[in-house]
């Protein structure tokens, strides 16, 4: 019992430090690692080594993948590729199902682009479609936000799911994580869209001049990017790497469906996440627009590294925290205790949901929870490849439950959508609750079938 009380106290410290005292999650997690190490009685001369090895170990596996994915996202965002993606979806789906169209646009764009940035970029498109199709912009906002949110928490190469997969030992099998994540995210996005449809007749209730200025005309926004990339140029930097990663995973199935010859060797090499995303980075060079492409490329890389740095630090700190927990008896004790209660796959969801709701960041919830549950996977009956993948999905479901006032994405959605806080809680926050619970129900069903 003492082991659990110490764990609850450490988690409480992380929550209070990041919410009340506004401590950066990196420092909060490193501090938590030291506190846990002393509280659990680890030898004093091994604490620093355990923390540094945990920090470096996770970044050695997944750090470069996070950096490359972030740089690709920055290039796609700055080049207008997200605009091209949105236009491509509209051409395919037409105007018949406006909320479905917005959901699919968000679902695709948020794979390479952070959901906050994606919403800002696509806001004027959302407003334009709402006016043209005579649909409430509140419903369109929730549809777009929940579509963006779904892939943000479930599908690599978004940094949060990548970091969680790395913590759980899946860095060499991201293809399976992507495959399952795409499916779970689609169901979560559909749940969000169905909730959005309840607000088709609800008008924004926070309209003033400041909010009006946020809504730039979609045509003017497109023109501000100059010549937009083609659909092939826009989609290839993200979907070619995903294809290679998935093919690499298929090639390495125990049955070797593609044989063990030259095809296997090529796909095994190209399917490594680092190699696949490096190819995606090379493909993104075609999106550069300035006359001095070398200089522009350097600027985009610098911007990507700047964006990736906090995520890398949080991911490394989560690895350090996880290494400390692995060095204690907590994993076996907590695993056995929870197994006796039949919690199983719900345990990662509950922890991630508590962390997300308390401190606001989905990435912090994904990293911290994955580090926390990694030592106890065997006792929870999840110590298989598919068990680990479904654990990532359960953590992702928790990491979207719920987005409210302590989450920057909540304020992006509410302010750009001209929603009061009350309406945003009813529309957006409730939508994320429904998404998380729906996704977790699906993960539980998958665990009954696949485990």
N, C-alpha and C positions, 0 to 999 in steps of 0.2 A: 504493500500500500504506500509505503514511503517513497518508492520509486515513482509512482504515479503522481503523488503530491508535488515532488520536485519538478516533474515534467510540466504539470499544470502551472506551477509558479513561474517556470522559465517562459512558457507560452504567454502567460499573463504579462511578464516583463516585456516581451516583444511587442505585444499589442499596446500596452501603456506607453512604452518608449516611443513608438512610431505615431501614436494618435495624440496623446496628451502633451508630450514633450517634443514632438515633431523631430525626433531623432531620425537620421537617414537610415533606411532599412539595412544598408550595408553594415553600419556601425552597430545597429541593434542586434543583428545576427551574430557578428563577431563577439560582441559582449555576451550574448546568450551562450555562445560556445564556451567561453571562459567560465561563466557562472555554472553551466551544467557540468563542466569538467571538474571543478572544485566540489560542487555539491554531490556528485556521484563518487567522489573519492578517487579519481584517476591519479596515478603517480605524478607528482609535480614536475619531474624531469621529462615526462613524456607529453605533457599538455601542449606545449608550443609545437612540437613535432607533429602531433596528431592534427592540430588545427591547420598548420601550413601544408601538410600533405593532403588533407581534405580539400583545401582551397585550390591547390595546384592540380590535384587529380581530376576534379570535375572540369576545370578550364582546359586541361590538356586534351580531354576528350572532345569537348563541345565548344570551347571558346572561339576558335576560328570560324566555326560554322555560324555562330551567332553574329560575328562581325560581318562575314560575307553576306548573310541574309539581310542584315540591316542596311548595308551599303546598296544592295540591289533595290531594296525598298525605297531608299532616298532617291536613287536615279529614276525609278518609276514614278515617284511622286513629283519630282521637279520637272520631268520631261513632258508631262501631260499624258503619260501612258494610262493612268487611272481614268482619265476622260475618255480615251479610246476604248478602254474596257467597258465602261458604262454605255457608250454609244453602241457598241457591238451587241450587248445584251438587249438593248432596246430594239435594235433592228430585228433581232431574232424573235423576241416575245411580243413586240408590238405594244399597243396601248390597252389591250383588253383587261389585263389584270395588274393594275398599278402597284398595289402593295407587294404582290409576288415579284414583279419586276425590280422594285427597290430592294427587296430581300436578297434576290439573286445577285444583284450588282454589289451589295455590301458583302455578301458571302465570298465573292470572287476577289474583290479589291483588298479585303483585309488579310488575305494570305500573305502578300508581300508588304502591305502598307499598314502601319499601326492604326487601330480603329479610330483614335482621336483625329489623326490627320485625315484619314479616309472620310470621316463625316464632314470635316470642314471643306475638303475638296469637292465632295458630292452634294453639299447643301444646296447650292444654287440649282443643280439638276433636279433635286427633290422638290424644291419650290416650284420650278418651272413645270414639272410634270403634274404636280398637285393642281396648279391653276388650269393647265390645259385639259386635264381629265376630270376636273371638278370634284376632286377628292380632298378630304381634309388633310392639311399639311401635318397635323398631329399624327394621324394614322401612318402617313408616309414616313415621318420622322422615326417612329417606333419600328416600322418595318426595316428601314435602312439601318438603324442602330443595332437591332437584334441580329440582322444579317452579318454586319461587321463583327459583332461581339462573338458570334458562334465560332467562326474560324480562328478568331484571335485567341481563344482559349483551348482549342482542340487540335489545330492542324499545323505541324511544322511546315516551313521554316520560321513561323512566328516564334520569337525567342522564349516565351514562357513554356509552351509545350516541349520545345527542344531541351531546355534546362531540366524539366521534370523527367523527360526520357533519359537524359544523361545521368541524373541522380539515381535512376532505377536500373541502370545498366543496359539501356536500349540504344546507346549511341551508334552501334553498328547495324541496327535493324529499324531505322527510322521509316523505311518503306511500309512496314506493318503498322506503325503508329499513324502514318499518313492515311493509309487505307481505311483503318477503323475510324480515325478522326474525321475524315471527310463524311463518312456515313453518320456518325453521332452528331456532328455539327449541322448536317442537313436537317436532321430531325429537330434539333434545338432551334434552328432558324425557322423552320416551319411552325413550331409552337409559338415563337415570337410573332410571326406574321399573323397567325390566327388571332392572337390577342390584339394586335394592332388594328385588325378589322373592326374591333368593337368601338373604335374611335373615329370611324369614317364620317360621322356627323358632328364631331367635336371640333370647335374652332380654337385656335391659339388664344390664350387669355392674358398675354403679357406683351401687348403690342405698344411700342413707342418709337420715337425717332431713332434711338440708339439701336434698337433691334432691327429696324427697317434697313439701316445701313449695312447690317451683316449679310443681307441677301443680295448678292451681286447677280446680275442677269447671266443666265447660263451661256448664252451666245457670246456675251462680252468676255466671260471667263475663258471660254475656248479660244477666242481670238487672242487673249493675253499670252497664251502659250506659243503663239505663232503656228508653224506647220506641225500638226500633230503626227505622232508615229502611226504606222499602219497597225492593224490588229495583230499581224504576225510578229512585228517588232515589239508590241506592247506585251503580248502574252508569253512569248518564248523565254525571256529571262527567268520566269518563275515556273512555268509548266514543263519546260525541258528538263530542268533539274529534278522536279518531282517525278517525271516519267523515268529518268535514269535511276533514281533512288528506288522506286517501286520495282523496276525490272531487275535491279541488282538483288533485291530481297527475294523476288520470285526465283531467280537463278540459283540462289543459295538455299532454297528449300531442301530438306533432307532427301527428297525423291529426285533432286536434280532434273527438273522437267525440261531444261534446255541443254542437258548433257553436261560434260565436264571438259570440253575441248576449248577451242579458241573463243567461241561465243561466250562461254562461261567466264573465261579469263577477262574478256573485254568488259562484260556487263558487271562483273564483280569489282573491277577497277572503277568504271564510270559510276557505279551505284553507291560508292562511298560518299556520304554527305558532303565532305570537304571538296572532293573532286567535282561532284555534281554542281554544287553552288559556285565553284570557281568557273565552271563552264557557263553558268548563268550570268556571272559577272562579266565574262567576255562578251556574251550575247548582248548585255545591256549597253555596251559601248556604242552600239548602233543608234541608241536613243540620244546620245549627246548632240547638241545643236550648234554650239559656238564654233567660230572659225578655228580657234585654238582648242582642239578637243583634248589635248594632253593636259592643259591647264584646268579645263572644266572637270575632267575626270579626277584630277587631283583634289579639286574642291569638293566634289561629291564624296570621295573617299574620306576626306577629313570630316565632313558632316556626318557620314555614316559612323565613323569611329567615335565621334563625340556622342552620337545618339546611343551607340552600343555600350559605351563605357560604364554607365550606371547599371545596366543589365548584367554586364560581365562581373562587376563588383558584387552585386546582390547574389548572382549565381554562385560565384566563388565562396562567398560567405555562407550561403546555404549548404555548399559542399563541406565547409569546415564544421558547421553545426552538425550536419549529418555524420561526419567522421567521429565526432565526440560521442554522439549517441550510439554509434556502432561499437565503440570501445567499451560500452557499459553493458550491464545485464538487462537493460531496459527492454531491448527488442524481444528477447525470449519471454520475459515476464509479461509484458503488455500484450504480446501476441497471444500467449496462452490465455490470459484473462479475457481478452476480447473474443477469442474463439469460443470460449465457454458461454458467452452471451449471444453467440451467433451473429455478431456484427459484421465480420468479414469485409466485403467490398464496400460497405457503407462507412467504415471507419475513415478512409481517406477523404470521402466526400464531406463528412461531418466536420473534420478538422479544417479542411480547405474553406468550407462555407463559413465557419466561425472566424477564421483569419481574414477572409475577404470582407465579410460584413463589418468586422471590427476596424480594419485599417485601410481598406479601400483599394489596394493594388492587387489586381489579378496575378501579375507576375510574381509578387512577393508571396502570395498564397500558394501558387504553383511550386515555386522553388522551396519554400519552407516546408510545406506538407510532404513533398516528395523526399526531401532529406530526412524528415521525421519518420516516415513509414518504411523507408528502404530496409532498415535492420530487422523489421518484423514481418517481411513478406512470407517467409516460410511458415511461420506460426499462423498467419492468416489464410494459408492455403493459396497464396498468389505467387509463389516462387516458380513460375514457368514463363515462357516468352509471352504467351497470351495473357497470363495473369498480370504480368507487369504492364502490358499494353492497356488492359482494362483498368488497372490502377491509375495510369496516366489519365484515362478518360474520366474516372470517378473524381480525381483531383480537379480536372478541368471543369467538370460540372459544378463542383463546390466553389471553384474560383470565379464563377459568374453569378453566385448566389450570395448577396444581391448587390447591384450597383445603386448607391444612393449618395447622400450629400458629401461623404468623404472620398468619393471617387471622381477624379478629374473628368472622366468620360461622361458622368451624369451631368456635369455643368456644361460641357460642350454641347450635349444633346439638348438640354433644356434651354440654354441661351440662344443657340442658333435656330431652335424651333419655336422661339417665342412662347414657351410654356412657363407658367408660374411653378414654384416649387411643389405646390400641392398637386397640380395636374401632372407634373413630371413624376411624382411618386406613384400616382395612380396608373399612369401610362407606362413609363420607362422602367421604374424600379420593380413594379409588379411583373412586367414582362420578363425581366431577368430572373426573378424568382421562378416563374413558370418555366423558363428555359432550363434553369439548373435542375429543377425537380424532374422535368420531362427527360432530360438527358440522363440523369441518374437512374431513372426507372428503366430506360433502355439499356444502360450499362449492366444493371442487375439482371435483366432478361438475357443479355448476351453471356453473362457469367454462368447462368444456369445451363446454357446451351454449349458453351465452348470450354468450360473448365471442368 
